[in-house]
Amino acid sequence: MRRLAVLVFVLMLAGAQAQAGELLIETALQDDGTLRVSYTPPEGVSELPRWNRSTAARGFWREQVRSLDDCATVDDDAIHLRAGCKTARLRVEPRLLTLNAVYQAAQPIADSGVIAYSGFYAVALPDHALRWRWLAPKSGYVLQDGRVQRTAAEQVIPEAVVTASAHEGGNEESSWRSLGAQQYVYLGRAPLVEFPGGAIVRDPALDDARVELIRSTLLRDMQLLGAAYGQGPAGPVGVVTSVADLNSFHGDASEGRMMRLRMLPADRNPDQDGRGLQFFVTHEAVHWWNMGLRRSDSGRPWLHEGHADWATLLLMRQQGLWDDEALREQIESRLNRCLLTRGDAPAAALPPGYSKNEDPYACGFALMLMAQAQQQARRKVEDLRSPLALLATLHPKDATLDIPGFAVWADGAATGPMHRLLLDAGQPFASGFEAQALGLAEPRSLKDSDTGTRARVGALLLSAVMRADCDGKVGFRTNYADDFGFFKLDSGGIRCSTLRRGGEVTAVGGHGLIADPLAAWDAASADCAAGRPLKIDYRQGQGTEMACPKDLPAIPARQLLRLKPEALERLGLTAEARK
């Protein structure tokens, strides 16, 4: 018995020594709904430089983080531990961001818990291991890495991995991933809806119908994606839902097969038939494959956002959720959104990341579509793979998809039309894009475009008008549910000289911004050239007048694209091909 006791003591001592060189980051949900985040560094370490030093992260630490005692102070870049203290205990005030920001530092889920993104809390100490620990609240649980843990969840990052990540300086996506700094974790007591292969954290405000639609959509998506890719996620998946009275749906997916879905209250749900919610959920589910099984260059958002939107269209078509008319409208809208946004600036000159001359969703979708059309044209008669299975060959298994890799997949060779469009610095984008798309589409008048495309052109004109009248700021929502629609101007946060805040703008220069944006643009240009004020009409009340913008931009396009009758067949998307 004595020998056994000594052995136990030795093992305990060995465990303590193994953890002595670790930095422990521990997170717990407090009774008042705030988070307690504690940092316990190895002995002798008193300064903890934070991993994420972005503007968003610095704002979060400045506005939402406070020390629980006098042991720690924080500044823009580091946590400082006072002499004689072993742990920095911090209090985090959860907050729902009103902007559609990707990744929430700490978002409250009703009164039932908090979802937090680890990238805002990470610290990497070279030559020391990192232990993440999330404690389950009483009568609650932790959802981390897709798994429900009733006591605590942990993740240990070995010293060698931490050191390598620290030396990379946080510039490489792989270093964030290996450090455990790219994952959502939920701590709370919200009701759980478990299903084969995963679990949904249900905001109590979410109605039964949408919960079931989310669950059934995920199950179908995972089955179809697994069949197309020949593999599924290496473990369970986790979904955290929330209901917020904001302007739109918003979601994102993170490492560890975790997803966040923010929805409108039931009485503000604009999607009565459920297809919008299915598209929303499926888009995020596709990101699981793009983040977990395959990867894309993170500096080129169109590679992963466009892929997610295009794959979602294929999934919904394969399930019979869109008929030919709806499919054509979806495709044409994105082709034309891309043209209107990018213009003729060469794609090779676009900087990495997001920019004003980029619509990563529409342009990525359009480029994926054209690349798949090239693939379809080369396939052999005996190739019976579905369009989704064909798309699954895009991402290399053991490498990151980049622009040259995408061009090779599209062209089937080291050179070709996609190479010229994306990599030739002398190739204007719009003209090259139109030339490449002519096999699938033909020019058409802007006036004959779908409502969504006309609304986008009208929004560009209204944006120019608002910038001139509202101290350079722009803020409105588009609504074309009745007649030809309107743009509802923001009621707060913007000061305008003449425009009516909260007003519902329908026309400029006597022409509907959505009904006929071409006529509205021409009328505005004529008034400005003649020195006349611009006339703004509203859905209700008297119109207003304002001085013309000093530099009213020219209309971005007068003709756009319409799909040819045979386009769906060329893409392998006819009803017969789906069956």
N, C-alpha and C positions, 0 to 999 in steps of 0.2 A: 504494500500500500504506500509506504514512504517513497519507494522508487517511482511509483506511478505519479505521486504528487510532484516529485522533482521533475519528472518528464513533462508534466503539464505546465509547470512553471517555466521550464526552458522553452517550450513551444510558445507560450505567451510572450516571453521576453523576445523571442525571435520575431514574432509578429509585430511587436512594438518597435523593434529596431527596423523592420522592413518599412514601417510607416513613418519612422523618424525623419526620413529625408523627403517626405511628401509635403506638398501644399494641399490642404483640404479646403474645398469650397462647398459649404453646406447650405442648403436652402430649405426653409420651412414656412408653412402658412400660419400666420398668427390669427388669433381669435377676431381681431378687428378687420381682417381681410387684407392686411398688408403682408409683405414677405419679409422674413428675416434672412439675410444672406450673411454668413459668417466666413471669414478667411482666417485659417490657422496655418501660418507658414512654418517651415523648419526653424529650429532654434538658430538665432543669430540673424535672421532675415527680418527687416523692419520696413522695407519699401517694396511694394508690389505694383509694378508697372502694368497697367491694363492692356489687354491684347487689342481691343477695338478702340481706336482713337479717332473714329470718323466724327463728322459734325453731329450726326444723329446720336451717336453714343455719348459724346460730350454733353449734349443738351439733356439727355436722359439722366446722366449722373448729376448734373447741376440742378435739375428741376425735381427729380423724383427720389433721390437717395440722400439719407441722413444717417449720421452715426447714432447708435443706440446708447452709447456711453462716451466717456472721454478718452477711450483707448485708441480711437482712430480718427484721422482726418482724410478728406478726399479732395483732389483737385482735378483738373481736366484730364490728366494722364495717369494718375497713380493713387494708390491707397497707402497711407503712411501709418505705421503702428508705433504708438508711444512706448518709450522705454519701460520695461517692467510688465508690459501686457503681452499676452500670448495670442489673443484672437481679436480681430476687427469685426465687430458686430454692427451690421448696417440694416437700416429700415428702408424698404422700397415701397413707395406708394403706387399701386397699379393704376393704370390710366388707359382708356380706350382712345387711340389716336383717331382724330377726325379725318385725317388725310389717308389716302389709300397707300400707306407706307408698307413695304414688304418687311415682314418680321416685326413682331410686337415685343418690346422689351419686357413688359409685364401688363397683360390685358386681363381685366376682371371678367369673369364669366358669370353674369348676374350676381347673386350673393353666394354663389356655390363654390368659388375657387378662382384660381389664376393660372393662365398659361404664360410661360416665360421662355424667351429665346436665349440660349446659353451664350451666344456670341457677344452679348452686352456685359457678361459677367466674367469672362475668361481672363486668366492671368497665366503667363508661361514663365517659369523660372528655369533657366538653363541648369542642367545637372541635378534637377529634382523632378521626381514624379508628380503627377497631378491626380488627385482623387476628387471626382464629383460625387456629391451625395445629396439626394432629395428626400426629405422626410415626409411621410404621409401624415396628414392631420388626423386627429381623433375621429373615428367613425368615417374616415375618408380613405383616399388612396392616392397613389402617384401613377400617372400614365407616362412612361418614358420608353423610348425605343419600341413603341408599339405594344408594350407589355403593361398590364395592370399589376402594381405592387401595393400590397396592403400595409406594409411597414415602412420600407425605404427602397430606393433604387440607387445603385452606385455604378460608376464607370471609372476605371483606373487607366490613366494614360502613362505608359512606362517612361522612365527618365530619358531614354535614348530618343523616343519620339518627341517628347517635349523639347529637348535640346535642339533637335533638328528643325522643329517648327519655329522655335525662337530665333534660330539663325536665319531662317527664311524671311523673318521680319514681318510676317503677316501678309505678304504680298501675293502668295500663291493660295489658290482655293484649296489645294490638297492639304496645306498646313492647317487651315481652319478645320477641315474635316477630321484630320488625324488628332487634333487637339480636343475634339468633342465640342467645338464652338459653333456648330451649325445644326443645333437640334432644338425642337420644342419639347417642353416638359409641362405637364399639367399637374397641379396639386389642388385637391379639393374634394367636394362631396356631391357633385352633380350626379344625377341619375346616369347609370351606364346602360347602354344598349349593346350587348355583345353579340357577335355573329361569327360564323366560321372564318377564322383567319384575322380577326380584329375586334375592335371595340369603338363605340361612338360615345363621347362625352356629350350628354344632352343638356343644353341650356333649358331650364324649366319653362321658358317662354316659347320654346319651339313646339309647334303643333304636331300631332301624331302623323298627319298625312305627309308632311315634309320629312320627318324622321324616317318613315318607311321608304319614301322615295330615295333618300340619301343611301339608306342601307341596301336597297335592291339595286340601285345604280352601281354602287361600289362592287357588289358581288358579281354583276354581269361584266363590268369593266375588267375586273381582275381575272375572270375566267377567259375573256376574249384576248386580253393582252398577254396572259400567260401562254395561251395557245399560239399566238402570233410570234412571240419571242422565244418560245420553247423553254421558258423558265419564269418563275414568279418571285416575289420578294422573299428574301431569306429570313423569314420571321413574320410575326403578326404586324398589323398596321393599326394606327391610332388616329382617330378623327375627333377634333374638338370643335363643337358648334357654338355659335353665339348669335344672339339677336340684338340688333342695335338700330335705333331710329336715325340712320344716316341715309346717304343718297343712293347707295347701291350695294349689290353683293360685293364681297371682297374675300379673297382667300390666298393662301400660299402653302407650300409643302416644304418640309425640312428633312434633314438627315434623320435616320432612324425610323423612316416610314411614318412620319407624323404629319398631319394636315390640320390647318385651321380654316374653318368656314364661317364667315360672318354674313348674316342674312338680315333682311328687313322684317319688321313685324308682319304678321299675317294680313292685317288690313292695308298694308302698303306693298304687298307682294304684287309686282306688275306682271308676273308670269302665271297666268291662270291654268295653262295646260301642262305645266311642269317641265317643258322641254328646256326652258332657260335654266332652271335649277339643275337638270340633268347635264347640260353642257358645262355648267359651272363646276359641278362635282367631277365630271369626267376629265376636264382640263387639268384639275389638280391631281387626279389619279395618274394621268399620263406622266406628270412630273416625277412621280415615284420611280417610274421606269427610267426616266431621263437622269435622275439623281442617284438611283440605287443600282440599276443594272447597266445603264449606259450613261455617258456624260458628254456635255457640250462645253465649248469655250465660254466661260462665264462673262467674258468681256464683250460678247456678241449676243445680246439678249434675243435677237430674232431667231437664233439657232434653236433655243429651247422654248421660247414662247410661241414662235411660229410652228414648231414641231408639235407642241401640245395642242394648239388649235386645229391643225390639220389632222392629227391623229384622232382628235375628238370628233371631227366631222366624219371621218371614216368609221369610227365606232358607232356613231348614231345612225349613219346610213346602213351599216351592216345589220343593225337591230330594227330597221324599218321605221325609224322615228322621224325621218324627213322624206317627203316626196320630192319629185323632180323639181317642182317649182320652188320649194323652200331651199333645196340644195343649190339651185342656180342663183337664187337671191343671196345666199350666204357667200358663195364664191365671188360673184360679181362685186358685191359690196367690198370685199377685202382687196380684190384686184385694184379697184378704183381708189380706195382709201390709201393704198400704198403709193399709187401714182400721184395723188394730191399732196401727200406728205413729203415724199422724197424729191420730186421734181427731177431736174436734169443733173444735179450734182453727182459726180461719179461715186459709185458705191465704194470704190477703193480708197476714196478720200475721207470717208466717214470715220470719225474717231471711235474708239471702243466705248462701250457703255451706252447710256441713253442720251439722246440729243433732240433738239427741236425739229430736226430734219429726219426724224426716224419714228416709224410706228412699228415696233418690233412684232406686234401681233399680226397686223395686216400684211406687212412686207414679208415676214417670215412665213406666214401661211401661203402667200402668193408664190414665193420662191420654192417652197416645198411642193406646191401643186405643179409648178412647171418642171421641177426636177423629176417628180413622179411620172409626169406625162412622158418625159424622155425615157425613163425606165420602162414604162408600159410599151412604148414603141419598139424597144429592143427585145422584149421578152419573146420567148419561143411559144409556139402554139400549144405545146404540151405542158407549159408552165401554168399550173392551176392554182397558184398561190393567190390569196385574197389581196386587195390593195393594202390592207393593214399588215399582212405578213411581209409584203414587199417592202413597205416602209420600215419594218423592223430590221432590215439589212443595212439601213443608213448608218447607224452608230457602230463603230468598231467595238469589239468586245473588250479589248484590253488597252484602249487608247482614247483620248479625248477627241471628239469631233470638232474640227476647225473648218474655216472657210475653204482652204484647198481640198480638204477631205470631202466636204459637201459637193464642191464643183466636180471632183472626180466621180463621185457617186452619180451625179446628174448626167455628166457627159459620157461616162463609161470609158474615159481616157484622160490623159494628162493635159489635154487642151480641148477647147470646144466653146459653145456659146455661153454656158454658165461661167466658165473661166473668164471670158471676155467681160461679161456683165459685172462680175464681182471683183475681179482682180486687175483689170486694165484701167489704169489711172486716167486714160484718155477717152474712156467710153462713158458718155452721158447716160445716166441711169434710165430716165423715163423713155427716151427713144429706143434704147437697147431693150428695155423691158417690154415695150409695146411690140417691137419686132419679134422678140422671142415668143411673145404670147399670141401672135397672130395665127398660130396653128389651132388655138383654142378659142380665140375671141376676135371680134371685129369692132371697129370704131362705131360710136353712137353719140348722139347729141346729149349734152349734159342735162337738157330739159327732160329727156326721156329716161333718165336714170332712176333707179329705185329711190324710195323716200329717204332711206338712211344715207345714201351718198349725197343727195341734194342737201340734206340737213348738215352734213359735214362741210360742204362748200359754204352754206349760209353761216355756219358757225365761224368759219375763218374770217368772213367779212365782219360779223358782229364782234369778234375778238379785236380786230383792228379799230373798230369804232370805240369799243370800251377802253382800250389802252389810251386813246386820245382824250377821252372824257373822264376817266376814273383814275388819274394819277398813275398810269401805266399798269394798272391791275385789271385782271380779267376773272370773271366768276359768274357762271350761269349753268343751268341744267336744260337739257333738250327734252321736249315732249311733243310727240306727233301722234298721240292717241286719237285725236279728233281733228277733223278737217285736214289741213296741212300742217298743223302743229304750231309750236311757239318755243321761244327760249325764255325761261324764267330767270331773271337776273337775281343774283344773291342779294339778300336783304340786310346783311350785316358784314362788317369787316372791310367794306369797300365804300369809298367816298367818291361820288360822281358829281359833275357840275350840272348836267342837264338830264341824263338818263334817270329813269325812275327806279330806284332800288326796289327789288321785289316785283317789278313789273314783268309782264309776259309779252315780250317783243314778238311781233308777227311779221313786220315789213320794214324795209328801208327804201326810201325814195318811191313809195307807193307800190312796191312789188314784194311779194311774199318771200321771206328768206329761205323757206323750205319749199314752197310751191314752185318758185322760179328764181333760184339764186343768181342765175346768169343775168336776168333782167334787173335784179336788185343791184348787182355789182356794176352793171353798165350805167344805171341811173345814178348811183353814188359817184361814179367816176365823172359823169357829165356835170353833176351839180358842183363837184369840187373844182372841175376845170373852169366852170363859169363863175366861181366864187359864191355860189349859193349855199345856204345852210342845208344840212342833211335833215330830212324829215323821218322821224321814227314813229311807227304805229304800234299800238298795244292791243291786246285782246279786250281790255276793258279800259274805259276812261279816254281822256284826250291824248293826242299824240304830243311829242316834244320835238324841238329843233335844236341842233347843235352845230358848231363850226366844224368844217371838214378837217379830218386828220391832215397834218402837213404832208405826210408821205403815205397816201392810200396805196397799198400794194395792188398789182394787177391780179386779175382772177387767175388762179393756178392752172386751170385747164378748161377748155371749152368743149372738148369731146372726150369721152371716156370709153370704156370697153363693155361689150355685150358678148356673152358666151355664144358660140356657134351651136347649131342644133346637135351636132355630133360630138360636142365636147365631153359630155358625161360618158359616152361610149369610149372615147379615147383615154379617159382617165380610169376606165374599168369600174365606173360607178352607176351603170344602168341597173334597173330593177332586176333584169335577168342575171347580170353579173353578181349582184348581191346574193341571189338565191344559190 
